[in-house]
Amino acid sequence: MLPRKSLVPEELALAALASRASRRAVFRERVNKARFIAKSGACNLAHKNIREQGRFLQDVFTTLVDLKWRFTLVIFTMTFLCSWLLFAMGWWLVAFAHGDLDATRKAEFEQCVTNVKSFTSAFLFSIEVQVTIGFGGRMITEQCPTAIMVLILQNIAGLIINAVMLGCIFMKTAQSHRRAETLIFSRHAVISVRNHRLCFMIRMGDLRKSMIIGAAVRLQVVLKTTTPEGEVIPIHQIDIQTDNTITGNTIFLLAPLIICHVIDRDSPLYDLSAMELQCSDLEIIVILEGVVETTGITTQARTSYVTEEILWGHRFVPIVSEEEGVYSVDYSKFGNTTKVATPQCSARELDETPSILMQTLQKSEVSQQSLLRKRSSLRRNSSMRKNVSFRRNNCAILAPKVQFVFYPPFLCQNIYI
């Protein structure tokens, strides 16, 4: 048999294949693109080829706080050991200059520091002086003014080292990002219709009972753009407004809230449809800032949403309910969404043709009615089947049982006789 000739011309078929191939390439490039902010809030940015490394030493305290814990503990330990060894060498030199280490000295000879006979005893005395232990076996006498000066210098140096190191440890344990661990965001963002407008929505919440004072939310769109002059901007940040009547986007984060951004003419998402959004490489960054109620430290929590994490035509399920006069929050449904009727066109097309929204809502209503009819018919069928099976069982129970008795032939003959 001869192969059936296609109804589509070859030129159009080749063009369609080429368009599909190009779309796949764009999709692959978008998937491999690195995100600017990780889901945990860490910045995906590497600083390279920094020539002026000495600038970090001009702010030693901040550098120590920014270091990792293993490096901080090593510096903490080495700082005290080095200071003890340095002043132990000073005490040993004082004892050596005064002749306290001479084994042939007279019995009535008075030492600068009693019972300092070697470098080991000088090291132990240095630790006793700096941490103010004072075991009582070693002490300074009035014979050496130099020893008194060394004592004063070691006390001052010890106080400075304690202040810097303990302050560094305290700041590392009380950093603002520790409080941000209990500020959570939904894993996905959604786009759906709210008040007859397309809206971009996320959900955020606070797991602690202590509140964030003056919490403010900022949304930014990060994408790669090219200016009309040909300049490529790899990280172009565009601020977008949230649907909040309070000035400054301040929120009262008592319970989990849904942050809404209305996609209007000033929004960078205004010209994007559902398909175009999936093919774009934009990233939406969410920043929550506020003051911790218990410590007074300003904290910041961050997250981001790429196009794969934006669900078009979904809505967050409610998680706050009133039970026995108390509002309860079910965090097991924090990120759950449900599908809703949403036009697949862009917000610009929706504003230009408002009938699209009405048609979408009508279609969804018709589909819901048909679904309800199907469910009701299935329920009726299942109930009828149950009734039929129940009747059969009753008939089987009420029917009399007939027993057949078999008599042998010789018994039957006797009976007839």
C-alpha angles and dihedrals in degrees: 000000000000116000114258112252115240119248091219116079117245093240092058092044092053091047091051092050091049092050091049092050092050091049091052091051091052091048092050091050091051092051093051093049113113118238121237098219122031122225089255091056098254116139113243094217131122122202112215138177096018104171100182099065091156091076089076091058091056088070101040096164095056090044091054092048092049093051122099119264095253092055092044092052091048091051090045092054096041093049093058094041092050093048091049092048093046094053091040086060088050093052091047091052091049091051092045093050092049093047097245091135093056109113092201095059120127122263094242091054111122116218129217090231117018120234095010101134103147144011090271093058089045089053091051091049090051090055091048092052098046098044093034095234098143107188090182099237096099128039143153122260131203094255098088124050086183091063090052090054091049089051092053092047093049092050092051093045091047092052092050093048092048092049094049098042097042091045090051092050091047093050092049092052093044098045117145095239090065089068089047090066089078094048105091134191131198114264092230134038121217137212118205142134118284121172090352092302132102109250136188109219138184132174126228134177146173120235095197127079091222105088135228108244117220094002112190128188126209128185124201132181114216118195141144113260138176122216122224087255091059098256112147115218107194095188110033111173119203122184117223126195127238125224097257127133093204117090115252096023090271114169136191101232098196095128132010110295134199110230110210130198115191110221100227135149093289094052121100087221093060096101098040122103126193093270094042091050091056091051095048125092100216125134126206115212121202119201123188117190131179147128120274109240097216101043105022091229119139111241133190130200122193139185138156141214125214123196093269089059096052112091114205114210098018135117133197116254117237114260103174117087137163116243122177093337095312128101110233128193121212104208092183087078095042095117099027117124136185130209118255134178107275130161113246092217127094125269090252092057090046091054092046094046110031091174089075090071093049092049091049092050092047092050091049091049091050091048091049091050091050090048091051090049091051091049092048091049091049090050091050092049092048091048091049091050090050091050092049092049090047091052092049091052091050092049090050091052096046097043112104117245115239117208121200117208120202118215122194118244096250091055090052091053091051091051094053092048 
